[in-house]
Amino acid sequence: MSTFGPAFNEKKDGDRIRQQMQAIHNLCSDGIWRTLGVISKALGYPEASVSAQLRHLRKEKFGAFVVKKRRVTETGLWEYQLLDPDPHQLPAHDPKLDQIYKLKEEIRELKARVETLEEENSLLRAPENAQLSLKV
């Protein structure tokens, strides 16, 4: 049986499922608590698909991410939080995880650099820093 269930067909479903999982990971990797409805609305995927992909992200094959959940209401509404894998729960050494951590660090550095450049750009565009036009 497939990781994605008996009805999964790689040719028909593979790209779609991987894109869903990546989009959900990208949205939720900030660690903010979200309901399935919020994730569904943000990405345009059905809540059942969001729930399934969060389950897959827990699996070692897909990164062994920590997916926490907490009850929001007594009527059964839950929020989910996606966190980086717990290093104590992972195999001793996994080159894929090393690559993930390296890429995440590079992303953090690039985001910091973008923020710096945006600040510099806004300072350069400020009226008090604009060059005076020459009168002819």
Residue pairs with C-beta under 8 A, 6 or more apart in sequence:
2 8
3 56
3 59
3 61
4 13
4 17
4 52
4 56
8 17
17 53
20 43
20 45
20 49
20 50
20 53
21 53
21 56
21 57
21 62
23 43
23 45
24 39
24 43
24 45
24 50
24 53
24 54
24 57
24 82
25 57
25 63
25 65
25 82
27 34
27 39
27 42
27 43
28 34
28 39
28 54
28 80
28 81
28 82
29 82
31 81
31 82
31 83
32 81
33 70
33 79
33 80
33 81
34 79
34 80
34 81
35 72
35 77
35 78
35 79
35 80
36 47
36 50
36 51
36 78
36 80
37 47
39 45
39 47
39 50
39 80
40 46
40 47
40 49
40 50
43 50
45 53
54 67
54 80
54 82
55 67
56 62
57 63
57 65
57 67
57 82
58 64
58 65
58 66
58 67
60 90
60 91
63 85
63 96
63 97
63 100
64 85
64 86
64 89
64 90
64 97
65 82
65 83
65 84
65 85
66 82
66 83
66 84
66 85
66 86
67 80
67 81
67 82
67 83
68 80
68 81
68 83
69 78
69 79
69 80
69 81
70 78
70 79
70 81
71 77
71 78
72 78
72 79
84 104
85 97
90 97
123 129
